[in-house]
């Protein structure tokens, strides 16, 4: 039996598909002591909480309830899943602007309610990398405690598709997607393995399979929207990985979106790199020896995201974060700052 810690997780947008699946994944995981479902539709939030409560005796000894912003000060981990879908004829930038406006409104309400000291903020809403960056700048939390789901979901999909095509156990596939959670995401083939053995030497692996699996991964979200309205199970489990790593201090290496400070030649954006997640949040960002193509792809992701952030900030204004790391080290936020000449940045314990 897993040890249960006194950790309260509140999910803003918990009445929706992603939020409710996240709550269910956390209920089944059993590592969280309290789940709070917050949604603009209070009846929907109450319905999700009640449905979860009905299965409580079969899952874990957890406190489950619908709540509101008054629950924020007592929450250890806050997960924001609320978001809007694209309207017909709407451009990607228009959708981004609408989701930015919604997210900033929610963030202001969260700040007004008062975040608990030592709280973590997990951003799931899209565009997740852009919203994670805005949360770092505006939440008042140390950047290590603001974590975007990033390519954690893409990585889970990537591994599962590879396992399916090569007929191997999914849990033995180790491969990552890095960069933007979006069109410029980067598959890292150079370090991919199955049961510790090089993927490119595995029977059945080929350049054709490589292209097809990455295309399936990149279009997975759109495919699910077409088939069933959106991702639910996969994203819920992906969020659970991040929540459990924080709650249990398991220090798992996850491809989540965090503020970058110079690794891979990237800074002043939030995107996904291999990151050690545990007590304190993002404890370490790892720089792998990528191929030239992979490294350029990651830098292109940063360029794409920086252009979007510049457009967003031109519209909503710029707020420069004044928070230190909160873990003993202050890092630069400016794009003009000198890069950090290290293979990994690590926070103090």
N, C-alpha and C positions, 0 to 999 in steps of 0.2 A: 504494500500500500504506500502511495506517495505521501510524504509529509506535507501537511497543509500549513501554510504561513498565514499570519494575520494580515492579509493584503486585500484591500478593497479596489476593485476595478469598476470604473464607471464608463459606459459606452454612450457617447453622444451620437444619435442616429441609430440607436439600438433597436428601433422598431422596423428598420428597413431590412432588406435581404442580407447585406453584408454584416450589419450590426447584430442581427438576430443569430446568424450563423456563427459569428464570433463568440457570442454569449454561450451558444450551445457547445462549441468546441472547448471553451473554458470550463463549462460545467462538466463535460466528460473528462477533461484533463485532471480536475480535482485539486489543483495546486493553489487555487485562489479561495480565500475564505468568504468573500462577499462580492456579489455581482449586482450592479445598479444599472437599470435600463432607462436611458433618458432620450426623449424624442419630442419633437414639436407636436406630434400627434399623441397626446397623453393616453388616449384610449388604446392606441396601438402599442405603446410602451407597456401599459398595464396588461394587455393581452399576451405579449411576449413573455413578460415576467411570470404571469400566471401559468402559462404553458410550461415554462422551465421548471417552475415550482412543482408541477404535477409529477415530474420525473426525478425530483430531488432525492427521494428515498431509494432510488435505483442507481444513483450516480455518486454523489459526494455530500458531505455535511457542510453545506454552504448556505449563507443567507442571501436570498434572491428577492429583489423588489424593484418596482418602478420608482423613479425619482425625478428630481429636477435639479436646477443649478444650485440649490441649497446643499446638495450632496457633494459638490466639488471640493469644499474645504476638508472633507474627511476621506477623500479618494487618494490612494497611493499611486494608482496608474489611471490616466485618463486616455481613452481611445476615441478619436474623432473619425467617424465613418460617414457622417452626413455629407451628401453631395447631390448635385443636379445632373440630369442627363441632357444630351444634346437634343435640341429641337430640330424639326425639319428645316432645311435650308440655313441652319445656323453654322457659322464658321467655327473652327477650333478655338480661335482667339476669343470669340464672343462667349463660348462656353467657359473658357478659362476665366474670363472676367467675371462672369456670373458666379462661378464657384469661389473665386477669390473673395468677392463681396460677401458671400454667405459665410465663408470660413473666417474672415476678419470680424464679422459680426459675432460669430460664436466665440471667437478668441477674446473679444472684448467682454462678453458676458462671463466667460470663464475667469478672466482677470478680476472683474468686478466682484465675482463670488469669492475669490481668494483661493489660490492654489496652496495646498498643503506643503510645508517645508519638506524638501526631499522628494517631491512628486515627480513622476515621469509623464511626458506627453508623447503619445504614439499617433502619428498622422497617417491616416489611410485614404482619406478623400483625395480625389484627383483634381488637378495635376499634382501628384503627391510630392514630387521633388520641389516644385515651386512653392507649394503651401508649407512644406517643412522649412524651407528657407525663410519664409515670412514669419513662421512661428518662432524660429531662432531669434529673429530680429525684434519681435514684438511681444513675446510671451513673458519676458523677464526671467526665464529659466536659463541655467547654464546650457551651452549648446549640447553637451554630452547627454542631457536629459530630454532632448527633443529628437525623436527618432521617427523617420518616415519608413513605411513598410517597403518602399522602394522596389528593388527587383527580387525581394524574398519570394514573392508569389511567382514571378517569371522563372526563377530558379527551380521552384518546386514543379512547375509545369514542365520545364526543360528536362529535368531528371526523369519525370514520369513518362514523357514521350520517348525518351531514349530507351528506358527500360522496356516499354511496350514494343518498340520496333526491334530491339535486340534480344527480346525474350529473356531478360535477366531480372532479378529482384530489384524493385525500385529503391529500396533502402541501401543497396550496395552501389548505386550510381552516385558518384561525386563529380559534380560539374556546376559551374556558376554562370549566371548572367549578371553583368555589372553595368554601371552607367545609369542612364535615364530609364525610368519605367515608362517606356514609350518607344517611338519608332527608331530612335538612335541607340537602343540597348545593344550591349556587346556580349556575344557568347565567348566564353574563355575556353577554347578547345585545348589549348596548350597544356593545361594541368588536369584535364578531365580523366577520370579513372572509373573502372568497374572492379570492385573488391580490391582496390589498390593497384590494379594492373592498367597500363596505358590504354585509353579508349581507342586511340587510332590504330592499335594493334589487335583489337578485339575482332573475332570472326564475325563477318557480316557488316562491319563498319566500312563506309565508303563516302566519297565526296558527295554523291547524290543523296544518301541518307542524311548526311551532315546538313545539306541545304534544306531538305524537306523538314527535318526536325526543327530547325531554327525558325523556318517559316510558320510551322504549326504553333510554335511557342509565341512568336511575335503577334500572331493573329488570334490567339486563344481567347482573349477578352471579347473581341468582336464576334467570334464564333459563338460564344456562350450567350451573348446578348441576343443574337439571332435565334438560337435554339431554345433558350429558357428565360431570357430577360436579364441575365447577368451572372457573374460568378458568385458562388455562395460557399460551398463546402471547402474548396481549395483555399480561398482567401481567409476563411475563418480559421482553418488549421495553420495557415502561414502567420496570422496575427498571434495565435496561441504560442507559436515558437518564440516570438519576441517577448511576449508577456511572461512566459515561464522562465526565459533566460534572465529577465530582470528580477522576478520574484524569488527565484531559487538561486540566484547568483551562479548560474551554471557556466557562464563565460563561454558560451557557444559562439563560434565564428559564423556570422550571418551576413548576407549581402543586403544591408539596410541602408537607407538614405540618411546621411549625416553631413554636417558642414565640413567642407574640405579646406585644408590648410597648406597644400603644396605637394602631397603625394601624387605620383603619376603626372606631375606638372599641372595639377588642377587645384584651383582655390576659389573661394568666395561664391561657391554654389553648393547646393546639397544634391548629392547623387550617391549611388551605391558602390561601395568598395567592401572587401572583406573586413568585417568589424567584430571585435570581441565584445559581446554584450553580457553584462552582469551587474552586480551592485555598483551604483553610480552611473549606469547607462552605458554609453559608448566608451569602453575602457581603453581600446586600442584600435587603430586603423592600420591595416596591413598592406604593404606594397609588394605585390608579387612580381616576379620576373616575367612580364608579358612579352608576346611577340610584338614586333613593330606595328603590325596591323591592329592588334588588340589595343595597344597603347594609344595609337592614333584614334581608334574608335572611341575610347574613353574620353580623350581630349575633345573629340567632336561632340560627344554627349554634353560635356561641360559648356561648349560654345553655344549649342542649341538652347540649353537651359538658361545660360546667361542672357541671351537675346530675349527670351520670353520674360525673364525677371526684370530686365531693363524696361520693357514695354509696360509691365504691370506696375513697376515703381513709378514710372512717368505718370501713370494715371492715379495711383492711390497715395503716392508720396513715399519717401525713403525714411526708414527709422533705423539708425545704427545701434546695434546691440551694445550695451555698456556692461553686460555681465561678464565676469571672469569665468574661468572653467568651473569653478566651484570645487575643484579637486586638487587645488594646489598649483595650477599652472594657468597663466593667461596667454591666449593665443591671438594672433592678429586676425582681423576681419577684412582688412582692406585689400582690394585687388592689387594695390601698388606695394604691398608689403613684400619683403624678400622671402623666397621660398624656404621651407624647412628642409635642410639637406640630410634627411634621414630616411631609412627604409620603413620605419613605422613610427607613429606617434602614440605614446602610451601615457595614460593618466596616472596620477599617483593613486595608490590603493585607497 
